[in-house]
């Protein structure tokens, strides 16, 4: 029988251990870089420079971070309810249909600041609708949500191909995409804001969806830790039998959790569709739905952890692209390996260092407080 892990303070459990896992992942990645004949220190310098060393790179880092915050929040909400929603890719895809519907029909009528809340509602509603059936099948028929959400990812991809090569494709072009949105359907970039701060973002597509993601993170914190529904979600995730004993309606909760999770994933479409491409195109999620799983794991399901975890993966995406360009020996495949190592140590091996950290913490506490006397106070 395995020995349970010692309970550690929250700042160690949610801060120190994830940080150590990332450090170990990068040490192993450094050994991989060393094995191909390059300097790990130089590779790290180039990666950090590509992600933060100049304005445009920093803008791209935050652009990717925005995607990962939203998909990470989507996975985290499902985690708290004991569900594993890996359908964020498909839910974001279908959320793009909601964004495109608003932008195509109202982009020439309303300004962007009126279309933005409408697009938020449409993207959330479409993503939630795509997650409804997997949630219902899990709650009522026992169909595992992992299997159904995987299937729905493929269905969403096939649906998007059909729509973009057929009904949504404008006449006179063979490109599988919608027409470009009018001015009211284009979210403004944040370049002017950063210019006022003396920071030039260049051509980076960072846009106001970044603030939408931060608001969503705050909303998820309020939902999970400050509302009755959040308490029910956490209770269901911790012990379904306790939730049933307390009179909570499990079917309703499972469906509600999936609706919220799918809606958050659908919001990711705002960043790419309305904030960057200004049209609906194939493959715009670009794997962000799957990265959200790693972000939620690394962030321990808490918005305060998800945001820095999303920033880390945004750094890997942007800095990795710069590294592959400046150091040709390290290909894009090597960058994927580094990302995989971070996911491995932050996810599958997240508890590897916990016993050692627990022993060290106990030793330090013992030194501070001294040994407890046996049989009462010393005379």
C-alpha positions in Angstrom: 0.0 0.0 0.0 1.4 3.3 -1.0 2.0 6.0 1.6 -0.1 9.2 1.1 1.7 12.4 0.4 2.2 14.8 3.3 0.0 17.9 3.3 2.0 20.9 2.3 1.2 24.7 2.6 -0.6 26.1 -0.5 2.4 28.3 -1.4 4.6 25.1 -1.8 1.9 23.0 -3.4 0.8 25.6 -5.9 4.0 27.6 -6.3 7.3 25.8 -5.4 6.5 22.3 -6.7 5.2 23.5 -10.2 8.3 25.8 -10.4 10.6 22.9 -9.6 8.9 20.7 -12.2 9.5 23.4 -14.8 13.1 23.8 -13.8 13.7 20.0 -14.1 12.0 20.0 -17.5 14.3 22.7 -18.8 17.4 21.0 -17.3 16.5 17.8 -19.2 15.7 19.9 -22.3 19.2 21.5 -21.9 20.7 18.1 -22.0 18.9 17.4 -25.2 20.2 20.6 -26.7 23.7 19.7 -25.5 23.4 16.3 -27.2 22.9 17.9 -30.6 26.0 20.0 -30.1 24.6 23.4 -29.1 24.9 25.4 -25.9 21.9 25.2 -23.6 22.7 28.6 -22.2 22.8 30.2 -25.6 19.6 28.4 -26.6 17.9 29.7 -23.5 19.1 33.2 -24.2 17.9 33.2 -27.7 14.5 31.8 -26.6 14.0 34.5 -24.0 15.2 37.2 -26.4 12.7 36.0 -29.0 9.8 36.0 -26.5 10.6 39.2 -24.5 13.7 40.9 -26.0 11.8 43.2 -28.4 8.3 44.6 -28.8 7.0 42.5 -31.6 8.2 39.3 -30.0 6.6 40.2 -26.7 3.3 41.0 -28.5 3.2 37.6 -30.1 4.0 36.0 -26.7 1.0 37.7 -25.2 -1.1 36.8 -28.2 -0.4 33.1 -27.7 -0.8 33.5 -24.0 -4.4 34.8 -24.5 -5.4 31.6 -26.4 -3.9 29.4 -23.7 -5.5 31.3 -20.8 -9.0 30.7 -22.3 -8.5 27.1 -23.2 -6.7 26.5 -19.8 -9.7 27.9 -18.0 -12.0 25.7 -20.0 -10.1 22.6 -18.9 -9.8 23.7 -15.3 -13.5 24.2 -14.8 -14.1 20.7 -16.0 -11.3 19.4 -13.8 -13.0 20.9 -10.7 -16.1 18.9 -11.5 -14.3 15.7 -12.0 -14.5 15.8 -15.8 -11.8 15.7 -18.4 -12.9 17.9 -21.3 -10.3 17.5 -24.1 -12.7 18.8 -26.7 -11.5 22.4 -26.4 -10.2 22.3 -30.0 -13.6 21.5 -31.4 -15.4 23.9 -29.1 -13.1 26.7 -30.1 -13.6 25.8 -33.8 -17.4 26.0 -33.4 -17.1 29.2 -31.3 -15.5 30.7 -34.4 -18.8 30.2 -36.2 -20.5 32.4 -33.6 -17.8 35.1 -33.9 -18.0 35.0 -37.7 -21.9 35.3 -37.6 -21.7 38.5 -35.6 -18.8 40.0 -37.6 -20.2 39.1 -41.0 -23.7 40.4 -40.3 -23.0 43.4 -38.0 -19.5 44.4 -38.9 -20.8 47.1 -41.3 -23.6 48.2 -39.0 -22.2 48.5 -35.5 -18.7 49.6 -34.2 -16.4 47.0 -32.7 -17.1 48.0 -29.1 -20.7 47.0 -29.6 -19.9 43.9 -31.6 -17.4 42.7 -29.1 -20.0 41.8 -26.3 -22.2 40.2 -29.0 -19.3 38.2 -30.3 -18.4 37.1 -26.7 -22.0 35.9 -26.2 -22.1 34.1 -29.6 -18.7 32.4 -29.1 -19.6 31.3 -25.6 -23.0 30.0 -26.7 -21.6 28.1 -29.7 -18.8 26.5 -27.7 -21.3 25.6 -24.9 -23.7 24.1 -27.4 -20.9 21.9 -28.9 -20.1 20.7 -25.4 -23.7 20.0 -24.4 -24.1 16.6 -26.0 -20.9 15.1 -24.6 -22.0 16.4 -21.1 -25.5 15.0 -21.5 -24.2 11.6 -22.7 -21.9 11.5 -19.7 -24.6 12.4 -17.3 -27.5 10.3 -18.7 -25.9 7.5 -20.6 -22.5 7.0 -18.9 -20.6 7.7 -22.2 -17.2 8.8 -21.1 -16.6 12.5 -21.8 -13.0 11.9 -23.0 -14.2 9.7 -25.8 -17.1 11.9 -26.9 -15.1 15.1 -26.8 -12.4 13.6 -29.0 -15.1 12.5 -31.5 -16.6 15.9 -31.4 -13.2 17.5 -32.3 -13.2 15.5 -35.5 -16.8 16.3 -36.2 -16.1 20.0 -35.7 -13.2 19.9 -38.1 -15.2 18.1 -40.8 -18.1 20.6 -40.3 -15.8 23.5 -40.7 -14.3 22.1 -43.9 -17.8 21.7 -45.3 -18.9 25.2 -44.4 -15.7 27.0 -45.6 -15.5 25.2 -48.9 -19.2 25.6 -49.4 -21.9 27.9 -47.9 -19.5 30.4 -46.2 -17.0 30.7 -49.1 -17.4 33.9 -51.1 -18.1 33.7 -54.8 -15.0 34.2 -57.0 -12.4 32.6 -54.7 -11.2 29.1 -54.0 -9.8 29.8 -50.6 -11.6 27.9 -47.8 -12.4 31.0 -45.8 -15.1 33.6 -45.3 -14.8 37.1 -46.7 -12.9 39.7 -44.7 -14.9 41.3 -41.9 -15.8 44.9 -42.2 -14.3 47.5 -39.8 -16.9 46.9 -37.1 -16.0 43.2 -37.0 -12.3 43.8 -36.4 -11.0 44.1 -32.8 -8.4 46.8 -32.4 -4.8 45.9 -31.7 -3.1 47.0 -28.5 -0.1 48.6 -30.4 -1.3 52.2 -29.6 -1.6 51.4 -25.9 1.9 50.0 -25.7 3.2 52.9 -27.9 2.0 55.2 -25.2 4.1 53.2 -22.7 7.1 53.5 -25.0 6.9 49.9 -26.2 6.6 49.2 -29.9 4.7 46.0 -30.7 5.4 46.2 -34.4 3.1 43.9 -36.3 2.1 41.7 -33.4 -1.6 40.7 -33.4 -2.1 41.3 -29.7 -5.6 42.7 -29.3 -8.3 43.5 -26.8 -9.1 39.8 -26.4 -6.2 39.7 -23.9 -8.4 41.7 -21.5 -11.3 39.5 -22.2 -9.1 36.5 -21.1 -8.1 38.3 -17.9 -11.8 39.1 -17.1 -12.7 35.4 -17.8 -10.0 34.3 -15.4 -11.4 36.6 -12.7 -14.9 35.3 -13.4 -13.8 31.7 -13.1 -12.2 32.4 -9.7 -15.5 34.0 -8.5 -17.5 31.1 -9.9 -15.5 28.3 -8.5 -14.6 29.7 -5.1 -17.3 32.3 -4.3 -20.6 30.9 -5.5 -22.9 28.1 -4.5 -22.6 26.6 -8.0 -18.9 26.6 -7.6 -19.1 24.8 -4.3 -21.4 22.2 -5.9 -18.9 21.7 -8.8 -16.0 21.2 -6.4 -18.0 18.8 -4.2 -19.0 16.8 -7.3 -15.3 16.6 -8.4 -14.1 15.7 -4.9 -16.8 13.0 -4.1 -19.8 12.3 -6.4 -21.3 10.2 -3.6 -21.1 13.1 -1.2 -22.7 15.4 -3.7 -25.6 12.9 -4.2 -26.0 12.5 -0.5 -26.2 16.3 -0.1 -29.0 16.4 -2.6 -27.1 17.9 -5.5 -28.5 17.0 -8.9 -25.5 15.2 -10.6 -27.0 15.2 -14.1 -27.7 19.0 -14.0 -24.2 19.7 -12.6 -22.4 17.6 -15.2 -24.2 19.3 -18.1 -23.7 22.8 -16.5 -20.0 22.1 -16.1 -19.6 21.1 -19.7 -21.6 24.1 -20.9 -19.3 26.5 -19.0 -16.2 24.7 -20.1 -17.2 24.6 -23.7 -18.2 28.2 -23.6 -14.8 29.3 -22.3 -13.1 27.3 -25.0 -15.3 29.0 -27.6 -14.1 32.4 -26.5 -10.6 31.5 -27.8 -12.0 32.1 -31.3 -12.2 35.9 -30.6 -8.5 36.2 -30.5 -7.7 34.6 -33.8 -10.9 35.2 -35.9 -11.9 38.7 -34.9 -8.6 40.0 -33.5 -6.1 38.7 -36.0 -7.3 37.1 -39.2 -10.5 39.2 -39.6 -12.0 36.2 -41.3 -12.9 32.6 -40.5 -10.3 30.1 -41.8 -9.4 26.5 -41.4 -7.3 25.3 -38.5 -7.3 28.6 -36.6 -7.2 26.9 -33.1 -3.8 25.5 -34.1 -3.6 23.1 -31.1 -4.5 25.7 -28.4 -7.3 23.4 -27.1 -4.8 20.7 -26.3 -2.2 23.0 -24.9 -4.9 24.2 -22.5 -4.8 20.8 -20.8 -1.2 21.2 -19.9 -1.8 24.8 -18.8 -4.6 23.7 -16.5 -2.5 20.9 -15.0 0.5 23.2 -14.4 -1.7 26.0 -13.0 -3.3 23.5 -10.6 -6.8 24.5 -12.0 -6.5 28.0 -10.4 -6.7 31.2 -12.5 -3.7 32.5 -10.5 -1.7 29.6 -11.7 -3.2 29.3 -15.2 -2.1 32.8 -16.2 1.6 32.3 -15.6 1.4 28.7 -17.1 -0.2 30.2 -20.2 2.6 32.8 -20.3 5.2 30.0 -20.1 3.7 28.2 -23.1 3.3 31.5 -25.0 7.0 32.0 -24.3 7.8 28.5 -25.7 5.7 29.1 -28.8 7.2 32.5 -29.7 10.6 32.0 -28.3 10.8 28.5 -29.8 10.1 30.0 -33.3 12.9 32.5 -32.9 15.2 29.9 -31.5 14.6 27.6 -34.5 15.4 30.5 -36.8 18.5 31.7 -35.1 19.9 28.3 -34.2 19.1 26.1 -37.3 20.5 22.9 -35.6 17.5 23.1 -33.3 14.5 22.4 -35.5 10.8 23.0 -34.8 10.6 19.3 -33.8 13.2 20.0 -31.0 10.9 22.8 -29.8 8.0 20.3 -29.6 10.2 18.0 -27.6 10.9 20.8 -25.1 7.2 21.6 -24.9 6.6 17.9 -24.4 9.1 17.7 -21.5 7.3 20.6 -19.8 4.0 18.8 -20.1 5.6 15.6 -18.9 7.0 17.0 -15.7 4.2 19.4 -15.0 1.5 16.8 -15.7 2.3 13.1 -15.7 5.2 13.5 -13.2 3.9 16.4 -11.2 4.2 14.5 -7.9 7.7 13.2 -8.6 9.4 15.8 -6.5 6.7 16.1 -3.8 8.1 13.5 -1.4 11.5 15.1 -1.4 10.0 18.6 -1.0 7.9 17.3 1.9 10.9 15.9 3.7 12.9 19.1 3.2 9.9 21.2 4.5 9.5 19.0 7.5 13.2 19.1 8.3 13.2 22.9 8.1 10.1 23.2 10.3 11.7 20.8 12.8 14.9 23.0 13.0 12.7 26.1 13.6 10.4 24.6 16.3 12.7 22.0 17.8 11.8 18.4 18.6 8.6 17.8 20.6 9.2 16.4 24.1 8.0 12.8 24.6 5.6 12.2 27.5 4.8 15.9 28.2 6.9 18.9 28.9 10.5 18.5 30.0 11.0 19.0 33.7 
